[in-house]
């Protein structure tokens, strides 16, 4: 991967709620988020409504001031920039909002909306500005003849194209797309998604693509980050996440996404999470997902889930997962049903790791130049032998 375009570390934000005679509480919207984004890459950000996705996007652009954390864009510390330098930096960081009607000023023409950034940054004026606006409208599939119209004269898909043209006007390197197709019809969604892909290839744009629709994210994203109650719980390559989710919450999300194979789909079942999403004003102790976690219930409700907050850790699959028992998810019945794939070699479970540690004391009985063997296969450091990944004839 090339050098980082965006680097976020420990980003947090809370808001005061309540008041009056009551003591004001703090709502934890975003808590200690880490993200990286390379030039020209698309990072999908998914999660339930209210989990903090849009707040995170606005923190990255510094439309909202963070409480803590670090934001580096092109090596510059966004939080440390004075107002004038931040204004110049924002030319390279733009956003496309969810509601294409609410994000456009109804009293401004399309030409004024698209050209506003060029006027503010004094990049064009007069005939040059008109020419640039016409080029931008053509780029997003609109006619330059429509520049004198107002937003209410356009359909939802056309209004979103206007929003995209406005974002492109200053030639950004990063575009935050905050659920840009969620309010559009399905047929129009496909057109806008294809437009975003075309623009990315043409201009080398990097996208932070926010959505609650995992099918849309899979179509567009190279990597996917899953967010729950203000925290990132899993990050992986897109195909890896959809083929092998390793956080219980990711498995539950993917169970709601249909697979376009009637045979596989007939064998799948939806994982219904118990209980409601906890309040971000008083999030659960330990793992924030433990109150709804199907895996914890299966493991006998271990105390670690309640007492210890899991941090993102890298697994041998390349996933980063915030779960104490992520290895137990691999090749579980739930994971296999959700993904529709056959079983294969699973990650070493926590119990396997403990067992290998207990057997380590027996290693002194083996000679230094003769490693322990099982069924004639050499294994490193006394670990359990790796099963043959080739499926049996009956599993094919």
C-alpha positions in Angstrom: 0.0 0.0 0.0 1.2 3.5 -0.8 1.8 6.2 1.7 -1.1 7.2 4.0 -3.4 10.0 2.9 -5.3 10.0 6.1 -4.3 8.7 9.6 -6.6 8.8 12.6 -5.6 7.7 16.0 -7.6 7.7 19.3 -10.3 10.1 18.0 -13.0 10.7 20.5 -16.0 13.0 20.9 -18.8 13.3 23.5 -21.7 15.7 23.8 -23.4 17.1 26.8 -27.0 16.0 27.2 -29.7 16.9 29.7 -29.6 20.0 31.8 -31.8 22.1 34.0 -32.0 20.8 37.5 -30.4 17.5 36.4 -26.7 17.1 36.2 -25.7 17.1 32.5 -24.5 13.7 31.3 -22.1 13.0 28.4 -23.1 11.1 25.3 -20.1 9.2 23.9 -20.6 9.5 20.2 -17.1 8.4 19.1 -14.6 6.6 21.3 -10.9 6.1 20.5 -11.2 5.4 16.8 -8.2 4.4 14.7 -8.4 4.6 10.9 -6.0 4.7 7.9 -6.8 5.6 4.3 -4.4 5.4 1.3 -4.5 7.6 -1.8 -7.1 6.4 -4.3 -8.6 3.9 -1.8 -12.2 3.4 -0.7 -12.8 2.6 2.9 -16.3 1.6 3.7 -17.7 2.5 7.2 -20.8 0.4 8.2 -22.9 0.1 11.3 -26.4 0.6 12.7 -28.0 4.0 12.7 -26.8 6.1 15.6 -23.5 4.3 16.0 -21.4 7.4 15.3 -20.5 7.1 11.6 -21.6 10.6 10.5 -20.1 12.1 13.6 -16.8 10.5 12.9 -16.8 11.8 9.3 -17.4 15.4 10.6 -14.6 15.0 13.1 -12.2 14.0 10.4 -13.1 17.1 8.4 -13.0 19.2 11.6 -16.6 20.3 11.0 -16.9 19.2 14.7 -14.0 19.7 17.1 -12.8 16.4 18.6 -12.3 16.0 22.4 -9.1 13.9 21.9 -7.1 12.1 19.2 -4.9 12.8 16.2 -5.9 13.5 12.6 -3.1 13.6 10.0 -4.0 14.5 6.4 -1.2 14.4 3.9 1.1 14.4 7.0 -0.4 17.6 8.4 -2.0 17.7 11.9 -5.5 18.8 11.1 -6.3 19.6 14.7 -3.3 21.9 15.1 -3.9 24.0 12.0 -4.9 27.6 12.4 -8.1 28.8 10.7 -6.5 30.1 7.5 -4.4 27.0 6.9 -7.4 24.8 7.7 -9.4 26.6 5.1 -6.8 26.0 2.5 -6.6 22.3 3.5 -10.3 21.8 3.0 -9.8 22.3 -0.7 -8.5 18.7 -0.6 -11.1 17.3 1.7 -14.7 17.5 0.6 -18.0 15.8 1.7 -21.2 14.6 -0.1 -24.1 14.7 2.3 -26.9 12.1 2.8 -29.9 14.3 1.9 -29.3 15.9 -1.5 -32.2 18.4 -1.0 -31.3 19.6 2.5 -27.7 20.1 1.6 -28.4 22.5 -1.3 -29.4 26.1 -0.7 -32.9 26.4 -2.3 -32.3 30.2 -2.9 -29.2 29.5 -5.0 -29.0 28.4 -8.6 -27.0 25.3 -9.6 -24.3 27.6 -11.1 -24.0 29.4 -7.8 -24.0 26.2 -5.7 -21.3 24.4 -7.8 -19.2 27.6 -8.2 -19.3 28.7 -4.6 -16.1 27.0 -3.6 -14.3 28.4 -6.6 -15.4 31.9 -5.7 -14.6 31.5 -2.0 -11.1 30.3 -2.7 -10.6 32.8 -5.5 -9.8 30.2 -8.1 -12.1 31.4 -10.9 -14.4 34.3 -11.8 -16.5 35.7 -14.6 -16.4 33.7 -17.9 -13.7 31.3 -16.4 -16.1 30.4 -13.5 -19.0 29.8 -15.9 -16.8 27.5 -18.0 -15.6 25.6 -15.0 -19.2 25.1 -13.7 -20.3 23.8 -17.1 -17.4 21.3 -17.2 -18.3 20.1 -13.7 -22.0 19.6 -14.6 -21.0 17.6 -17.7 -18.6 15.5 -15.6 -21.4 14.3 -13.3 -23.9 13.7 -16.2 -25.9 17.0 -16.2 -26.4 19.5 -18.9 -24.7 22.9 -18.7 -28.0 24.3 -19.8 -29.4 23.4 -16.4 -27.0 25.7 -14.5 -29.6 28.5 -14.1 -32.2 26.2 -12.5 -32.9 25.8 -8.7 -32.6 22.6 -6.7 -36.3 22.0 -6.4 -36.5 21.7 -10.2 -34.4 18.5 -10.1 -35.1 14.9 -9.1 -33.3 13.3 -6.1 -30.7 11.6 -8.2 -30.0 14.8 -10.1 -29.7 16.8 -6.9 -27.1 14.3 -5.6 -25.1 14.8 -8.8 -25.1 18.5 -8.1 -23.7 17.8 -4.6 -21.0 15.6 -6.2 -20.1 18.3 -8.7 -19.8 20.8 -5.8 -17.5 18.4 -4.0 -15.3 18.0 -7.1 -15.0 21.7 -7.9 -11.9 22.2 -5.7 -10.2 19.0 -7.0 -10.0 17.2 -3.7 -8.0 14.1 -2.8 -10.4 12.8 -0.2 -14.2 12.8 -0.5 -16.3 11.7 2.5 -19.5 10.2 1.1 -22.0 10.2 4.0 -24.7 7.7 2.9 -25.0 9.4 -0.5 -27.5 6.9 -2.0 -29.7 5.9 1.0 -32.5 8.4 0.2 -32.6 7.4 -3.5 -34.5 4.8 -5.4 -32.7 1.5 -6.1 -32.3 2.2 -9.8 -30.9 5.6 -9.1 -28.6 4.3 -6.5 -26.8 2.1 -9.1 -26.3 5.2 -11.3 -24.8 7.2 -8.5 -22.5 4.4 -7.4 -21.3 3.9 -10.9 -20.6 7.6 -11.2 -18.6 7.6 -8.0 -16.5 4.6 -9.3 -15.9 6.4 -12.6 -14.9 9.6 -10.9 -12.5 7.7 -8.6 -10.7 6.1 -11.6 -10.6 9.4 -13.5 -9.4 11.7 -10.7 -7.7 9.3 -8.3 -10.0 10.1 -5.5 -10.0 8.5 -2.0 -13.4 7.8 -0.5 -14.5 7.4 3.1 -17.9 5.8 2.1 -20.4 5.6 4.9 -23.4 3.4 4.7 -25.7 1.0 6.6 -26.2 -1.1 3.5 -23.5 -3.7 3.3 -24.4 -4.6 -0.3 -23.5 -1.1 -1.4 -20.3 -1.1 0.6 -19.2 -4.4 -0.9 -19.7 -3.0 -4.4 -17.6 0.1 -3.8 -15.1 -0.5 -1.0 -11.6 -2.0 -0.9 -11.6 -2.2 2.9 -14.4 -2.1 5.4 -14.6 -0.9 9.0 -17.5 -2.0 11.1 -18.6 0.4 13.8 -20.7 -0.3 16.9 -21.7 2.2 19.6 -18.9 4.7 18.7 -16.1 2.2 18.3 -14.5 0.3 15.4 -14.9 -3.4 16.1 -13.5 -4.9 12.9 -11.5 -3.8 9.9 -10.6 -6.1 7.0 -10.3 -6.2 3.2 -13.8 -6.2 1.7 -13.7 -9.7 0.3 -12.2 -11.1 3.5 -14.9 -9.5 5.7 -17.7 -10.8 3.6 -16.2 -14.2 3.3 -14.9 -14.6 6.8 -16.3 -12.1 9.4 -14.6 -12.6 12.7 -16.5 -10.3 15.1 -19.9 -11.5 16.3 -21.5 -8.2 15.4 -20.1 -8.3 11.8 -21.6 -11.9 11.5 -25.0 -10.6 12.7 -24.9 -7.7 10.2 -24.0 -9.9 7.3 -26.8 -12.3 8.1 -29.3 -9.7 6.9 -27.6 -9.4 3.5 -29.1 -11.9 0.9 -26.8 -14.1 -1.1 -27.7 -14.3 -4.9 -27.8 -18.1 -4.9 -31.1 -19.7 -4.0 -29.5 -22.9 -2.8 -27.2 -21.2 -0.4 -29.8 -18.7 0.6 -32.3 -21.4 1.6 -29.8 -22.8 4.1 -29.1 -19.4 5.8 -30.8 -18.0 8.8 -31.0 -14.5 10.2 -29.1 -13.8 13.5 -31.5 -11.7 15.6 -29.6 -9.8 18.3 -31.4 -9.8 21.6 -32.1 -6.6 23.5 -31.8 -3.0 22.4 -28.7 -1.0 21.5 -27.3 0.3 24.8 -27.4 4.0 25.4 -24.2 5.9 24.5 -24.7 8.0 27.6 -24.0 4.9 29.7 -22.3 2.3 27.5 -21.8 -1.2 29.0 -18.6 -1.9 30.8 -16.0 -4.1 29.1 -17.0 -5.0 25.6 -19.8 -2.7 24.4 -21.4 -5.5 22.5 -21.5 -8.1 25.3 -25.1 -7.3 26.2 -26.3 -8.6 22.8 -23.5 -11.0 21.8 -24.6 -14.5 20.7 -21.0 -15.8 21.1 -20.7 -14.8 24.7 -23.9 -16.7 25.6 -22.5 -19.8 23.8 -19.2 -19.5 25.7 -21.0 -19.5 29.1 -20.9 -15.7 29.6 -17.2 -15.3 30.5 -16.4 -12.5 32.9 -13.7 -11.1 30.7 -16.3 -9.7 28.3 -17.8 -7.6 31.1 -14.6 -6.5 32.9 -12.1 -5.9 30.1 -12.6 -3.6 27.1 -11.1 -5.3 24.0 -8.9 -3.2 21.8 -8.3 -3.8 18.0 -5.8 -6.6 17.5 -4.4 -8.0 14.3 -5.1 -11.6 13.5 -3.2 -13.9 11.1 -6.1 -13.5 8.5 -5.3 -9.7 8.2 -8.4 -8.7 10.1 -8.2 -6.3 13.0 -10.9 -7.3 15.5 -11.9 -5.9 18.9 -13.1 -9.2 20.5 -11.5 -11.3 23.1 -12.8 -14.5 21.5 -12.7 -13.7 17.8 -11.0 -17.0 17.0 -14.1 -18.8 18.3 -16.2 -17.1 15.6 -14.0 -18.7 12.8 -15.8 -21.7 11.2 -18.6 -21.4 13.7 -22.0 -22.6 12.5 -23.2 -19.0 12.4 -20.3 -17.8 10.3 -20.6 -20.6 7.8 -24.4 -20.1 7.5 -24.1 -16.4 7.0 -21.3 -16.6 4.4 -22.6 -19.8 2.7 -19.0 -21.2 2.4 -17.7 -24.6 3.4 -15.6 -25.1 6.5 -11.9 -24.8 6.3 -8.9 -24.4 8.6 -10.0 -22.2 11.5 -7.9 -19.9 13.5 -6.4 -21.3 16.7 -9.0 -20.7 19.4 -8.3 -19.2 22.8 -8.6 -22.7 24.3 -6.0 -24.1 21.8 -3.6 -21.3 22.8 -4.0 -22.1 26.5 -3.5 -25.8 25.8 -0.3 -25.3 23.8 1.0 -23.1 26.6 0.3 -26.0 29.1 2.2 -28.4 26.9 5.2 -26.1 26.5 6.6 -27.6 29.8 6.8 -31.0 28.1 9.0 -29.6 25.3 12.2 -30.2 27.4 11.8 -33.9 26.8 12.3 -33.4 23.1 15.8 -32.9 21.7 16.7 -29.4 20.5 17.2 -30.6 16.9 14.1 -32.8 16.7 10.8 -30.8 16.8 7.6 -32.4 18.2 5.6 -34.3 15.6 2.0 -35.3 15.3 0.9 -37.9 12.7 4.3 -37.5 11.0 3.9 -33.7 10.4 6.4 -31.3 12.0 4.7 -28.4 13.9 6.4 -25.3 15.2 6.9 -24.7 19.0 4.6 -27.5 20.0 1.5 -25.9 18.5 -1.5 -28.0 17.4 -1.0 -29.5 13.9 -2.6 -27.6 11.1 -5.5 -29.6 9.6 -5.5 -30.5 5.9 -7.4 -27.6 4.3 -8.5 -29.9 1.4 -12.2 -30.7 1.9 -13.3 -34.3 2.0 -15.2 -35.6 -1.0 -18.4 -35.4 0.9 -17.8 -31.7 1.7 -17.1 -30.6 -1.9 
